[in-house]
Amino acid sequence: MTTNDIAEVLATFGEVFSGGRPEEVAAEWIAAGVTDPDEVCGWCMADVWEPQVAAKLRSAGVSPQGLASIVAEMTRGMTDDDMRHRWTDGSPVYAACNGDVSVDIFLRD
């Protein structure tokens, strides 16, 4: 693992994930304890662009794949309009990464 490996992963997902400064953001992922580029890739594929959100979910036992299932359950039956009115950018993951809602919304039974 190197910062460059994670920076390359972030850069492939675009500016939302790299902030236009992939090396600096890669260092944030490493500081959050997410040091495996493959794991960072998994979180990015799950639309998690904030390292602290990924770290909190991981410490609660939620994987990127698990998050996808949680989100599918949360949004079942909701229209796009419902989702846009409820969460920033119409996504609970985006809203959590943006700090608009707590990560805890994904941890409720």
TITI-28613 format. One record per atom (N, C-alpha, C, O, CB): residue in one letter; x, y, z. Coordinates in steps of 0.1 Angstrom, whole numbers, padded with zeros to 4 digits, always signed. Atoms other than C-alpha are relative to their C-alpha. Glycine has a CB too. Layout:
TITI-28613
AXYZ...
end
This chain:
TITI-28613
M+0008-0012+0000M+0000+0000+0000M+0009+0012+0000M+0018+0014+0008M-0010+0000+0012T-0006-0013+0000T+0012+0034-0009T-0011+0011-0002T-0022+0008-0007T+0011+0002-0011T+0009-0011+0002T-0005+0068-0010T-0003+0001-0015T-0014+0003-0019T+0006+0013+0005N+0002-0001+0015N+0000+0067-0048N-0010-0010-0005N-0018-0008-0014N+0014-0002-0007D+0010+0010+0004D-0019+0034-0051D-0014+0005+0002D-0023+0003-0006D+0003-0013+0007I+0013-0005-0004I-0049+0049-0033I-0004+0012-0009I-0015+0013-0013I-0001+0003+0015A+0003-0012+0008A-0046+0082-0052A-0004-0005-0014A-0013+0002-0020A+0013+0009-0001E+0004+0005+0013E-0048+0062-0085E-0014-0005+0000E-0021-0002-0010E+0010-0011-0005V+0013+0005-0001V-0079+0045-0074V-0010+0012+0001V-0020+0012-0007V-0002-0009+0013L+0009-0011-0002L-0095+0078-0063L-0001+0008-0014L-0012+0012-0017L+0005+0010+0010A+0000-0007+0013A-0085+0095-0096A-0009-0007-0011A-0015+0000-0019A+0014+0001-0005T+0009+0007+0010T-0103+0068-0116T-0014+0002+0002T-0023+0001-0007T+0003-0015+0000F+0014-0002-0004F-0135+0076-0098F-0004+0015-0002F-0016+0018-0001F-0003-0004+0014G+0003-0014+0003G-0133+0113-0106G+0002+0010+0011G+0005+0006+0022G-0013+0001-0006E-0002-0011-0010E-0132+0146-0088E-0008-0001+0012E-0004+0004+0023E-0003+0013-0007V+0008+0002-0012V-0160+0138-0064V+0007-0008+0010V+0007-0005+0022V-0014-0006-0003F-0007+0009-0009F-0138+0111-0050F+0014+0005+0004F+0019+0002+0014F+0001-0014-0006S-0014-0004-0002S-0104+0128-0054S+0001+0015+0005S+0011+0019+0009S+0008-0002-0012G+0000-0014-0004G-0114+0164-0047G+0010+0008-0009G+0014+0019-0005G+0004+0002+0014G-0010-0007+0009G-0090+0173-0076G+0014-0001+0006G+0023+0005+0000G-0004+0014-0002R-0013+0002-0007R-0061+0164-0052R+0001-0014+0005R+0001-0016+0017R+0001+0011+0011P+0000+0014-0005P-0059+0126-0051P+0010-0004+0010P+0007-0012+0019P+0001-0008-0012E-0010+0004-0010E-0027+0124-0032E-0004+0004+0014E-0002-0003+0024E+0014+0006-0003E+0004-0005-0013E-0040+0146-0003E-0012-0009+0005E-0013-0012+0017E-0004+0014-0001V+0011+0007-0005V-0073+0127-0002V+0004-0015+0003V-0002-0021+0012V-0011+0000-0011A-0005+0014-0003A-0055+0093-0003A+0006+0000+0014A+0004-0009+0021A+0011-0004-0011A-0006-0001-0014A-0036+0105+0028A-0011+0000+0010A-0010-0005+0021A+0009+0012+0001E+0011+0000-0009E-0070+0111+0044E-0006-0014+0002E-0010-0017+0013E-0011+0010-0005W+0004+0014-0002W-0081+0076+0037W+0009-0008+0009W+0005-0016+0017W-0001-0007-0014I-0010+0008-0008I-0049+0062+0052I-0001+0005+0014I-0001-0004+0023I+0014+0003-0005A+0002-0005-0013A-0054+0085+0082A-0012-0006+0007A-0013-0008+0019A+0000+0015+0001A+0013+0005-0005A-0089+0071+0086A+0001-0015+0003A-0008-0022+0008A-0011+0002-0010G-0002+0014-0002G-0074+0036+0087G-0004-0009-0012G-0004-0022-0010G-0008-0005+0012V+0004+0008+0012V-0086+0025+0052V+0012+0001-0009V+0014+0010-0016V-0013+0006-0007T-0013-0001+0007T-0052+0016+0037T+0001-0010-0012T+0011-0009-0019T+0010-0004+0010D-0001+0010+0012D-0060-0012+0011D-0007+0007-0012D-0019+0010-0011D-0007-0013+0004P+0006-0006+0012P-0065+0003-0024P-0013-0008-0005P-0022-0001-0010P+0010+0000-0011D+0012+0007+0004D-0090-0025-0031D-0012+0003+0008D-0023+0004+0003D+0003-0015+0000E+0011-0004-0009E-0111-0016-0001E-0005+0014-0003E-0017+0017-0004E+0004-0001+0015V+0004-0014+0004V-0110+0021-0011V-0008-0001-0013V-0018+0006-0014V+0013+0009-0002C+0008+0002+0012C-0122+0010-0045C-0014-0005+0003C-0024+0000-0003C+0007-0010-0010G+0014+0005-0004G-0151-0009-0029G-0008+0011+0005G-0020+0012+0002G+0002-0011+0010W+0007-0011-0006W-0161+0021-0009W-0004+0010-0011W-0015+0015-0011W+0008+0007+0011C+0003-0009+0011C-0159+0043-0040C-0011-0006-0009C-0020+0001-0013C+0012+0003-0009M+0010+0006+0008M-0180+0018-0059M-0014+0001+0007M-0024+0001+0000M+0003-0015-0003A+0012-0002-0008A-0206+0021-0031A-0004+0015+0002A-0013+0018+0009A+0002-0007+0014D+0002-0015+0000D-0205+0059-0037D+0004+0007+0013D+0000+0018+0015D-0014+0003-0002V-0005-0006-0012V-0187+0066-0004V+0013+0008-0004V+0023+0002-0008V+0003-0010+0011W-0012-0008+0004W-0163+0095-0011W+0007+0006+0013W+0017+0013+0011W-0004+0011-0009E-0006-0006-0012E-0156+0105+0025E+0006-0011+0009E-0001-0020+0013E-0012+0008+0009P-0007+0011-0007P-0130+0084+0043P-0005-0003+0014P-0006-0014+0018P+0015+0003+0001Q+0006+0002-0014Q-0145+0090+0078Q-0013-0008+0000Q-0015-0016+0009Q-0001+0013+0007V+0012+0008+0002V-0178+0076+0066V+0003-0014-0002V-0003-0023+0005V-0009+0006-0011A-0004+0014+0002A-0162+0045+0053A+0006-0006+0013A+0003-0018+0016A+0011-0001-0011A-0006+0005-0012A-0142+0041+0085A-0010-0003+0011A-0010-0014+0017A+0011+0010+0005K+0010+0003-0010K-0172+0044+0107K-0009-0012-0004K-0012-0020+0005K-0009+0013+0002L+0008+0011+0005L-0193+0020+0086L+0008-0013+0002L+0003-0023+0007L-0003+0001-0015R-0008+0012-0002R-0164-0005+0086R+0001-0004+0015R+0000-0016+0018R+0014+0002-0006S-0001+0004-0015S-0160-0003+0124S-0013-0005+0005S-0013-0012+0016S+0005+0013+0008A+0013+0005-0004A-0197-0010+0127A-0003-0013-0007A-0014-0019-0005A-0011+0010-0003G+0001+0013+0006G-0192-0041+0106G-0008+0000-0014G-0012-0010-0019G-0008-0009+0009V+0006-0002+0012V-0207-0027+0074V+0010+0000-0011V+0019+0008-0011V-0009+0012-0001S-0009+0000+0012S-0189-0036+0041S-0006+0009-0011S-0018+0013-0010S+0002-0014-0005P+0006-0007+0012P-0194-0017+0008P-0012-0008-0005P-0022-0001-0009P+0011+0002-0010Q+0012+0008+0005Q-0216-0046-0004Q-0011+0001+0010Q-0023+0001+0006Q+0005-0014-0002G+0010-0001-0010G-0235-0045+0029G-0007+0013-0001G-0019+0014+0001G+0006-0002+0013L+0006-0013+0001L-0241-0008+0025L-0009+0001-0012L-0020+0007-0011L+0011+0011-0002A+0008+0001+0012A-0255-0014-0010A-0014-0006+0004A-0024-0002-0001A+0006-0007-0012S+0013+0007-0004S-0281-0038+0005S-0008+0009+0010S-0020+0010+0009S+0004-0013+0007I+0007-0009-0009I-0289-0013+0033I-0007+0011-0007I-0019+0014-0005I+0010+0005+0011V+0006-0011+0007V-0295+0015+0009V-0012-0005-0009V-0022+0002-0010V+0011+0006-0009A+0011+0005+0008A-0316-0007-0014A-0013-0002+0009A-0024+0001+0005A+0004-0014-0006E+0011+0002-0010E-0338-0016+0017E-0006+0014+0004E-0018+0016+0004E+0004-0007+0012M+0005-0013-0004M-0340+0021+0028M-0008+0007-0011M-0017+0014-0008M+0012+0009+0003T+0007-0007+0011T-0351+0033-0006T-0010-0008-0008T-0016-0003-0017T+0011+0004-0010R+0010+0008+0007R-0374+0005-0016R-0013+0007+0000R-0018+0012+0010R-0001-0014+0007G+0013-0006+0001G-0406+0019-0029G+0000+0015-0001G-0010+0022-0003G-0009-0003+0011M-0001-0014+0001M-0393+0055-0030M+0001+0004-0014M+0008-0002-0022M+0011+0005+0009T-0002-0006+0014T-0396+0076-0062T+0013+0008+0001T+0018+0012+0011T-0012+0008-0004D-0011-0009+0001D-0367+0097-0074D-0003+0013+0007D+0006+0019+0014D+0004+0002-0014D+0004-0012-0007D-0386+0127-0062D+0000-0001+0015D+0005+0008+0022D-0014+0005-0005D-0001+0003-0015D-0390+0112-0027D+0014+0001+0005D+0017+0007+0015D-0007-0013+0003M-0014+0000-0004M-0353+0106-0026M+0007+0014+0000M+0014+0017+0009M+0008-0010-0008R-0005-0014+0001R-0344+0141-0038R-0004+0009+0011R+0003+0017+0016R-0003+0006-0013H+0005-0008-0011H-0366+0156-0011H+0005-0004+0013H+0006+0004+0022H-0015+0000+0000R-0005+0005-0013R-0352+0135+0016R+0015+0001+0002R+0019+0004+0014R-0004-0015+0002W-0014+0000-0001W-0315+0134+0009W+0007+0009-0010W+0002+0011-0021W+0006-0014-0001T-0008-0008+0009T-0289+0157-0006T+0004-0008-0012T+0008-0020-0011T+0013+0005+0007D-0003+0007+0013D-0284+0148-0042D-0008-0013-0002D-0005-0021-0011D+0015-0003-0001G+0009+0012+0001G-0312+0122-0038G+0006-0013+0005G+0002-0024+0001G-0003-0001-0014S-0007+0013-0004S-0288+0097-0021S+0003+0001+0015S+0009+0011+0019S+0013-0001-0008P-0004+0000-0014P-0285+0088+0015P+0015-0001+0002P+0020+0004+0012P-0007-0012+0007V-0015+0001-0001V-0248+0079+0009V+0006+0013-0002V+0015+0017+0005V+0005-0011-0010Y-0005-0014+0003Y-0241+0113-0006Y-0003+0009+0012Y+0006+0016+0016Y-0006+0006-0013A+0004-0009-0011A-0260+0130+0022A+0009-0003+0013A+0013+0006+0020A-0014-0002+0004A-0008+0003-0011A-0239+0111+0048A+0015+0005-0002A+0021+0010+0007A+0001-0016+0002C-0014-0005+0004C-0206+0119+0030C+0001+0015+0001C+0011+0020+0004C+0004-0005-0013N+0001-0014+0000N-0217+0155+0028N-0002+0006+0014N-0001+0018+0017N-0011+0005-0009G+0002-0004-0014G-0224+0156+0066G-0014+0005+0002G-0016+0011+0013G+0010+0011+0003D+0014-0005-0002D-0261+0163+0061D-0008-0009+0008D-0018-0005+0014D-0006+0002-0014V+0007+0010-0009V-0272+0131+0079V+0011-0008+0006V+0022-0009+0001V-0010-0009-0008S-0009+0008-0008S-0255+0109+0104S+0002-0014-0007S-0007-0019-0013S-0004-0002+0014V-0003+0014+0005V-0238+0076+0093V-0009-0010+0007V-0012-0020+0002V+0015-0003+0002D+0009+0009-0007D-0261+0061+0119D-0012-0004-0007D-0018-0014-0003D-0003+0006+0014I+0013+0004+0007I-0290+0060+0095I+0002-0013-0007I-0008-0020-0010I-0003+0011-0011F-0002+0013+0006F-0273+0030+0080F+0002-0011+0010F+0003-0023+0006F+0013+0001-0009L-0003+0009-0010L-0268+0013+0113L-0012-0005+0008L-0011-0013+0017L+0010+0005+0009R+0013+0004-0007R-0304+0010+0125R-0005-0014-0005R-0003-0017-0016R-0011+0010-0002D+0006+0013+0004D-0320-0024+0126D-0013+0001-0006D-0019-0009-0010D-0001-0009+0012
end
